[in-house]
Amino acid sequence: MQPDQLAALAAIVDHGTFEAAARQLHVTTSAVSQRIRALETSVGQVVVRRSTPCVATPAGETLVRLARQTALLHDEARALLDAGTRARTDLPVAVNADSLATWFRDVVGEVAGWDGVALRLHVEDQGFSADLLRRGDVLGAVTSDPVAVQGCAVEPLGSLRYRPAASPAFAERWRHGRGADWARMPVVVFNEKDALQHELLAARGLGPPPVAHRVPTSTDYHEAVRRGLGWGLLPAPQLDPDLASGALVLLSARDRVDVPLHWQRWRLDSPVLARLTETVRAAAAPALRPAR
């Protein structure tokens, strides 16, 4: 397998078609097809499904990881050998929306001062972000999975605490005795992968609520709860200022959900990846509850 073949595969996966990959690589579509055929002949397996969009096969996912690792090391070597060039190193990273809206912003701010680095953020639920590592889409991920993906290192970052809250008017409307009417209150969820609210209800012996609104961005989710659309579980860095100001109230003093977060990254001797890991670690430490 040759570097140009691996680059062609990664470009197809990134852009979805052979034609788009050819434009990205500044070659003809025929050249991309020839490289993929040569790669498949070399490994003896089909590496990409010719669907819409094109996706890597399991064998192809392994090669996509190799392609991205090779590209990272190549970019770093080029930058060291010729410091006068404008070489760019891509850093594709997966992070969950609530982390990105809170503590991970410090990572973004730190990377902003790095020369020649392009941060490529993939927003994904912490329960699914490790899949992006397995597919080779990212080189690092904030994930709830403590088991290292093959070829990766993992370390605990701490837990992001969530508590159930609502606007004061919503809480008053759905008051039930001394508590809240958990069985009937509308809830706000992030997306179809967001199970936190349902898990809290299940712990109370309740099923899904009759009304579940879906608001798929962290900032807008927070605002929807503030405006009384429903109750929701909010992360402490977002919630605490609103509790202090009275914009939101807790629906229960005892209910909380601690989501453990881990940092997984490729096992590569890469200075920029090591620097990113240190930056993630430093940003998480003051914002998350210590890992147990």
Residue pairs with C-beta under 8 A, 6 or more apart in sequence:
1 39
1 42
1 43
1 63
2 35
2 38
2 39
3 70
3 74
4 35
5 35
5 36
5 38
5 39
5 42
6 39
6 63
6 66
6 67
6 70
7 25
7 67
7 71
8 21
8 25
8 32
8 35
8 36
8 39
9 35
9 36
9 39
9 47
9 48
9 56
9 60
9 63
9 64
9 67
10 64
10 67
10 68
10 71
10 136
11 20
11 21
11 24
11 25
11 32
12 18
12 20
12 21
12 32
12 36
12 48
12 54
13 48
13 54
13 55
13 56
13 60
13 64
13 136
13 137
14 21
14 24
15 21
15 23
15 24
16 52
16 53
16 54
17 52
17 53
17 54
18 29
18 32
18 33
18 36
18 54
19 29
21 32
22 28
22 29
22 31
22 32
25 31
25 32
36 47
36 48
39 47
39 63
40 46
40 47
43 59
43 63
45 57
45 59
46 57
46 59
46 60
47 56
47 57
47 59
47 60
47 63
48 54
48 55
48 56
48 57
48 60
49 55
49 56
49 57
56 63
56 64
56 135
56 136
61 134
61 135
61 136
62 136
63 136
64 135
64 136
64 137
65 135
65 136
65 151
65 266
66 136
67 136
68 92
68 136
68 139
69 139
69 266
69 268
71 90
72 89
72 90
72 139
72 268
72 270
72 272
72 273
73 268
73 270
75 87
75 88
75 89
75 90
76 89
76 270
76 271
76 272
78 85
78 87
79 85
79 87
79 89
79 116
86 116
87 116
88 116
88 117
88 118
89 116
89 117
89 118
89 272
90 118
90 120
91 111
91 117
91 118
91 119
91 120
91 139
91 140
91 272
91 273
91 276
92 120
92 122
92 137
92 138
92 139
93 119
93 120
93 121
93 122
93 138
93 139
93 140
93 141
93 142
93 276
94 121
94 122
94 123
94 124
94 129
94 132
94 133
94 137
94 138
94 140
94 141
94 142
94 143
95 104
95 121
95 122
95 123
95 124
95 129
95 141
95 142
96 123
96 124
96 125
96 126
96 129
96 142
96 261
97 123
97 125
97 190
97 217
97 218
98 160
98 218
98 235
98 238
99 126
99 142
99 160
99 261
100 121
100 123
100 218
101 218
101 219
101 222
101 235
101 238
102 160
102 235
102 237
102 238
102 287
103 160
103 237
103 283
103 284
103 286
103 287
103 288
104 142
104 280
104 283
106 279
106 282
106 283
107 276
107 279
107 280
107 283
108 119
110 279
110 283
111 117
111 119
111 276
111 279
114 272
114 275
117 272
120 138
122 129
122 132
122 137
122 138
124 131
124 132
124 141
125 190
125 191
125 193
125 194
126 142
126 143
126 144
126 259
126 261
127 143
127 144
127 145
127 193
128 193
129 138
129 141
129 142
129 143
129 145
130 141
130 143
130 145
130 149
130 264
132 138
132 141
133 139
133 140
133 141
133 143
133 149
133 152
133 264
133 266
134 149
134 150
139 265
139 266
139 268
139 273
140 263
140 264
140 265
140 266
140 273
140 276
140 277
140 280
141 263
141 264
141 265
142 157
142 261
142 262
142 263
142 280
143 261
143 262
143 263
143 264
144 259
144 260
144 261
144 262
145 154
145 262
145 264
146 154
146 156
146 260
146 262
147 154
148 154
148 264
149 264
151 266
151 267
152 264
152 265
152 266
152 267
153 264
153 265
153 266
153 267
154 262
154 263
154 264
155 262
155 263
155 281
156 260
156 261
156 262
156 291
157 261
157 262
157 263
157 280
157 281
157 284
157 288
157 291
158 260
158 261
158 284
158 285
158 287
158 288
158 289
158 290
158 291
159 258
159 259
159 260
159 261
159 288
159 289
159 290
159 291
159 292
160 235
160 236
160 258
160 259
160 261
160 287
160 288
160 289
161 235
161 236
161 256
161 257
161 258
161 259
161 289
162 196
162 233
162 234
162 235
162 236
162 256
162 257
162 258
162 259
163 233
163 234
163 236
163 239
163 250
163 252
163 255
163 256
163 257
164 197
164 200
164 231
164 232
164 233
164 250
164 251
164 252
164 255
165 225
165 231
165 232
165 233
165 234
165 239
165 242
165 243
165 248
165 249
165 250
165 251
166 174
166 185
166 225
166 228
166 230
166 231
166 232
166 248
166 249
166 251
167 225
167 226
167 227
167 228
167 247
167 248
167 249
168 246
168 248
168 249
169 228
170 185
170 228
170 230
170 231
171 180
171 231
171 249
171 251
174 180
174 181
174 184
174 185
174 231
175 181
176 182
179 251
179 252
180 231
180 251
180 252
182 201
182 204
182 206
183 206
183 209
184 209
184 210
185 209
185 230
185 231
186 209
186 210
186 211
186 212
186 213
186 229
186 230
186 231
187 197
187 201
187 209
187 211
187 212
187 213
187 230
187 231
187 232
188 197
188 212
188 213
188 214
188 215
188 221
188 224
188 225
188 229
188 230
188 231
188 232
189 197
189 198
189 212
189 213
189 214
189 215
189 232
190 214
190 215
190 216
190 218
190 221
191 214
191 216
192 214
196 233
196 257
196 259
197 209
197 212
197 231
197 232
197 233
198 208
199 257
200 233
200 255
200 257
201 207
201 208
201 209
203 255
211 230
212 230
213 224
213 229
213 230
215 221
215 224
215 229
218 238
221 232
222 234
222 238
224 230
224 232
225 231
225 232
225 234
225 248
226 242
226 247
226 248
231 251
233 257
234 242
234 248
237 287
239 248
242 248
243 249
243 250
258 289
260 291
261 284
261 288
263 277
263 280
263 281
263 284
265 273
265 276
265 277
266 273
